[in-house]
């Protein structure tokens, strides 16, 4: 048992990890900004407000709670969030109690993805975090799980992730597949990601690998579409050419329209087009890096959901 601090643990993947931790033998502290402290309670976890601009204060907080492991699930949208994570790393390095840190790296191993043609994934802020960790005394690992399969089961599936509809709009039985749809991608359910993270925290000090991968399922978009059609019936399907995607355009899905009040249509299309280019390039498929470990192999007793499980739970009439 160790004491674990989760930064950004009041929502999304962070909240999922926090709940998994509260069901383990570990003690859990959620690091959050002051404005979130009054409106959030999580059973079994202690919420502590921190100022990410004050490294010395963060050091005191980590020491006061005798934190052993820090997990960052801060959503890195820009410089402000990147600097917050860098300050958290520096504070963890300066706090005598802290031995381990995992940055907000969740996704796909970038060293592998970046070598695949067409994969345009911005990595600068995450590279900065890794560089800071390399200068520290901290043991760290980068968790990689691919794409969250939660999105195919929303809103019924249990998930703290924000809804997101890419390529396959199950609710409206419409699909806009980028490229051929025949390139595999790794998918993992957020609840399973959390279980693997908690299991990794229980490993002895000094045994973490630089990369920790997990795989719930490996499917092409055409296979995912086939599963959805087996449950929901035939879809209206269109395939977007690479030329169209490179122009920042995609087939509009009915579920996208409600998002335009928050994100301009052009920006949303460009974002999804970039994701589609990466999908067709194989940027979301991966193997275990040379300096990594498969958590599936390390913890074979942790069951994982498949894409079919998630779509069935989310959309089968009697599920």
Protein Blocks (a to p, Z undefined) as FASTA:
>chain_A
ZZdddehilgcjllmmmmmmmmmmbdcdddddfklmmmpccehiacddddfklmklmmmm
mmmnopabdcdfbdcfbfmlmmmmmmmmmmmmmpmklmbdcddfbhcdfklmmmpghiac
dfklmmmmmmmmmmmmbdcddddebjafklmmcckbgcfbdcddehiafknopacdehjl
paccddddfklmmmmmmmmmmpcehiacfbdcddfbdcdfklmmmmmmmmnopadddddd
fklmmnopacddfklmmmmmmpcfklmmmmmmmmmmmmmnopmgccddfkbccfklmmmm
lccddfklmmmmmmpmkZZ
